[in-house]
Amino acid sequence: MTPYYADEAVTLYHGDCRMIVPALALTADCIVADPPYGETSLPWDRWPDGWPAAISDAARSMWCFGSMRMFLAHVREFDFWRLSQDVVWDKVGGSSPVADRFKRVHEHAAHWYRGAWSEVYHSPVREPHFGPTAGFAAAPVAVAAQQGVYRNPVQAYVDDGTRLVRSVVRVRGFFVGSLHPTEKPVGILDPLIRYACPPGGTVLDPFAGSGSTAMAARMSGRKAILIEADERYCELIVKRLAQDVLPMEATP
């Protein structure tokens, strides 16, 4: 199966990920998936039955975007995976097809893994902190009972000027000018990729859309394998990659 496009950092295939991944035995360090949620009557918004199982051998770690409704409707299809955590993407603004519910301005990105957690690459992402020093440790610290009672060893607190990125990530979504109906900004993809994919590693995106995963991967010094079923978007991805040529810089 010949790639639709390939360069030193990105390989793009045109077709159905459920057939391409097993046929080519594709492997990656992590998966970043943004499947159709199947929540509307739009022709393109159809859940691809069985995709979580079909690509499960490709990586041991996967971020999957979705809504709570989507995950609950298809929870049995994720039996090949174990859930580690979820991140909420605060899109700042949003829209809703109905007027009798809260205005939806967020999406979930659930992190799934296979095998032993200790053997799955995960590197906590930190960001600059410009506020006062958060605290110090001069004695054993008791943890709240609801978290399980244990004590940390005595150690001096060293403020390195960073803090863990929080589980609610605020990145403005696309409201006009998007290249794809469900396009994700690089700003939400970047911390997910840096968390689950080592520098120099490879990200697999089975629903590539406009190619944002490739842009985020390439900007952080990772490689990307993309699969897109709609050839119109394959063409768009190739044009986007040609226009946005950036040097690869390894980001921990």
Secondary structure in CASP SS format (residue, H / E / C, confidence):
PFRMAT SS
TARGET T0000
AUTHOR 0000-0000-0000
METHOD secondary structure of the structure
MODEL  1
M C 1.00
T C 1.00
P C 1.00
Y C 1.00
Y E 1.00
A E 1.00
D C 1.00
E C 1.00
A C 1.00
V E 1.00
T E 1.00
L E 1.00
Y E 1.00
H E 1.00
G C 1.00
D C 1.00
C H 1.00
R H 1.00
M H 1.00
I H 1.00
V H 1.00
P H 1.00
A H 1.00
L H 1.00
A C 1.00
L C 1.00
T C 1.00
A C 1.00
D C 1.00
C E 1.00
I E 1.00
V E 1.00
A E 1.00
D C 1.00
P C 1.00
P C 1.00
Y C 1.00
G C 1.00
E C 1.00
T C 1.00
S C 1.00
L C 1.00
P C 1.00
W C 1.00
D C 1.00
R C 1.00
W C 1.00
P C 1.00
D C 1.00
G C 1.00
W H 1.00
P H 1.00
A H 1.00
A H 1.00
I C 1.00
S C 1.00
D C 1.00
A C 1.00
A C 1.00
R C 1.00
S E 1.00
M E 1.00
W E 1.00
C E 1.00
F E 1.00
G E 1.00
S C 1.00
M H 1.00
R H 1.00
M H 1.00
F H 1.00
L H 1.00
A H 1.00
H C 1.00
V H 1.00
R H 1.00
E H 1.00
F H 1.00
D C 1.00
F C 1.00
W C 1.00
R E 1.00
L E 1.00
S E 1.00
Q E 1.00
D E 1.00
V E 1.00
V E 1.00
W E 1.00
D E 1.00
K C 1.00
V C 1.00
G C 1.00
G C 1.00
S C 1.00
S C 1.00
P C 1.00
V C 1.00
A C 1.00
D C 1.00
R C 1.00
F C 1.00
K C 1.00
R C 1.00
V C 1.00
H E 1.00
E E 1.00
H E 1.00
A E 1.00
A E 1.00
H E 1.00
W E 1.00
Y E 1.00
R C 1.00
G C 1.00
A C 1.00
W H 1.00
S H 1.00
E H 1.00
V C 1.00
Y C 1.00
H C 1.00
S C 1.00
P C 1.00
V C 1.00
R E 1.00
E E 1.00
P E 1.00
H C 1.00
F C 1.00
G C 1.00
P C 1.00
T C 1.00
A C 1.00
G C 1.00
F C 1.00
A C 1.00
A C 1.00
A C 1.00
P C 1.00
V C 1.00
A E 1.00
V C 1.00
A C 1.00
A H 1.00
Q H 1.00
Q H 1.00
G C 1.00
V C 1.00
Y C 1.00
R E 1.00
N C 1.00
P C 1.00
V C 1.00
Q C 1.00
A C 1.00
Y C 1.00
V C 1.00
D C 1.00
D C 1.00
G C 1.00
T E 1.00
R E 1.00
L E 1.00
V C 1.00
R C 1.00
S C 1.00
V E 1.00
V E 1.00
R E 1.00
V C 1.00
R C 1.00
G C 1.00
F C 1.00
F C 1.00
V C 1.00
G C 1.00
S C 1.00
L C 1.00
H C 1.00
P C 1.00
T C 1.00
E C 1.00
K C 1.00
P C 1.00
V H 1.00
G H 1.00
I H 1.00
L H 1.00
D H 1.00
P H 1.00
L H 1.00
I H 1.00
R H 1.00
Y H 1.00
A H 1.00
C C 1.00
P C 1.00
P C 1.00
G C 1.00
G C 1.00
T E 1.00
V E 1.00
L E 1.00
D E 1.00
P C 1.00
F C 1.00
A C 1.00
G C 1.00
S C 1.00
G C 1.00
S H 1.00
T H 1.00
A H 1.00
M H 1.00
A H 1.00
A H 1.00
R H 1.00
M H 1.00
S C 1.00
G C 1.00
R C 1.00
K E 1.00
A E 1.00
I E 1.00
L E 1.00
I E 1.00
E E 1.00
A C 1.00
D C 1.00
E H 1.00
R H 1.00
Y H 1.00
C H 1.00
E H 1.00
L H 1.00
I H 1.00
V H 1.00
K H 1.00
R H 1.00
L H 1.00
A H 1.00
Q H 1.00
D C 1.00
V C 1.00
L C 1.00
P C 1.00
M C 1.00
E C 1.00
A C 1.00
T C 1.00
P C 1.00
END
